[in-house]
Amino acid sequence: MAKAPDNPDRGQNAAIIPMVVVGGLLVAGFFLMTMFGGNARDRALDASAIGVKALGPWLQQADIPIRNSHPRLHPAVADLGLRILPLYDLDLRHNAPEPDTVKDMLNNGNLRDILLDNFNDKIKEIQTVVMLPKWRGALVETGIAHEQSLIPLDDFDKVLPQIGLRGIRLQRGGPEFAVETLASEADIALFHAQTFNRSTLPKTCKTEMPFKTGALVIACQPDKSNHTVYFVSDPDLMNNHGLAVADNAANVITFLSGLRGDDERPVYIDRSPDLLTALERDDQRQDYKRGVTEFERFFQYPFSIYWAALLITLAAVYWRGSKRFGPFQTDNRNTREMSKCAAIDAKARLLRLSGNDGRMVADFVHVQLQDLSHQSFGGDAGQKAEARFLKLLRRRNPDLAQDFGGVARSLMQDAPAMSPQQLHRQLASYHALLQKVMEHHGPI
């Protein structure tokens, strides 16, 4: 009889598995892009208005050699003449929690955590220019300098003593550009100008660059250090935004050139919270053991982008091969049966396209009787298949065999000449009699 339908659960599982694989590959790809994308938040900070990404190219145009910090490069301290260290942390003793909401991100003043020990080591190694924080995360996210984006002055109570500026107070101007003309007739312009209160400076610090009633840059001598630390109260003097305002860029060149003097060593723009410099460098070859950290490099930026793209591409290819073009064929029929079915399907399609429904019905009944004969007797009975099956059915139920055989022969011989209404009635009779054969006799 007709072949029993496949297990529906098996079909559903076959349809679900490709989507699970595709979903897993996509999730893994996006996870690599977001979690191991080379600190995308840090890169966004460096490229924002309060970052210092533009400082290096500007100094190079002024023939001042520079080196940018890189997590895989460890330059020797002796090869560096001056360090520029932008500070984006308000508490160097504790790491700030990650912002959970958009509001927390906008109000966040700790944009890049740095350990206090690392900070102290940095300023003790070489002469350093420290840029104090001023803006919260809102400026990075929106690009708009608004009074609400400023870090409240009370929030500096922790960081100032930690970096050696205990007792020093900051003061800030109103929502306008404050302009100061220096002796070189170059103007410095700062929005919401943030300066040190000169009256609060200790004896170990002196004003290096005055601005209005305050001090824009002070020079301090830390304890147990042979190097001077220059603190810039307003980072807008040197950041990406500030370099494009008034004559700030020219004043930065003059200021840094004065600190370098005749020193031809490069300026080190240190944007990393880690201590990447080395006190001594041995040019001789040194053997070292490769551990898990070496293997992790293959999953860090920019390799993480390549892995993510590969996983997403695999997901698209797998979906295209297994879902769009259909799952792998799992038909257990032999090659001869599969070829026969393919030929029948092709012929049926041609008949449908030509509008010859009667011929298609005749072929369908003929093939179905051959299939019933094959299931009953096995092998291939050829042209005698229908007769053998009807003979077997006649021995079991002569009346049913006579009715079923008459309708079947009528469809095989006369279907092409029947009208659509006659064809529909005959097909209904054929299916009703076939159902009785299956109900009363089961598989034959």
Secondary structure by P-SEA (a helix, b strand, c coil): cccccccaaaaaaaaaaaaaaaaaaaaaaaaaaaccccaaaaaaaaaccccccaaaaaaaaacccbbbbbccbbbbcccccbbbbbbccccccccccccccaaaaaaccccbbbbaaaaaaaaaacbbbbbbbccccccccccccccccccccccccccccccccccbbbbbbccbbbbbbccccbbbbbccbbbcccccccccccccccccccccbbbbbcccccbbbbbbccccccccccccccaaaaaaaaaaaaaaccccbbbbbcccccccccccccccbbbbbbccccccccccaaaaaaaaaaaaaaaaaaaaacccccccccccccaaaaaaaaaaaaaaaaaaaacaaaaaaaaaaaaaaaaaaaaacccccccaaaaaaaaaaaaccaaaaaaaaaaaaaaacccccccaaaaaaaaaaaaaaaaaaaaacccc
